Amino acid sequence: MTGKERGPAANRRRMNALHALENAGLLTFVRSAPAEGGRQFTVIVRGKEHVLASSEVDAFVRGLLAATGRTVDLETPFPED
């Protein structure tokens, strides 16, 4: 994940990564919504809401993993809703 990927497949990978972090107990995934220039993802970490542009998700995920020292499988697909 580089943050420069675009399109539905890239956004699906980002959503999978956020759901993997949620399953690991590192955040709460709130929603994904259309936004100007892509998608917007809303998550809660330690009680604080973060609204991320699709281009910010990858850096956020890497930073959260680095800050917690955790390793999480980000590649496993999350089931479709």
Buried (B, 14 or more C-beta within 10 A) or exposed (E): BEBEBEEEEBBBBBBBBBBBBBBBEBBBBBEBEEEEEBBBBBBEBEEEEBEBBBBBBBEBBBEBBEEBEEEBEBEEEBEEE
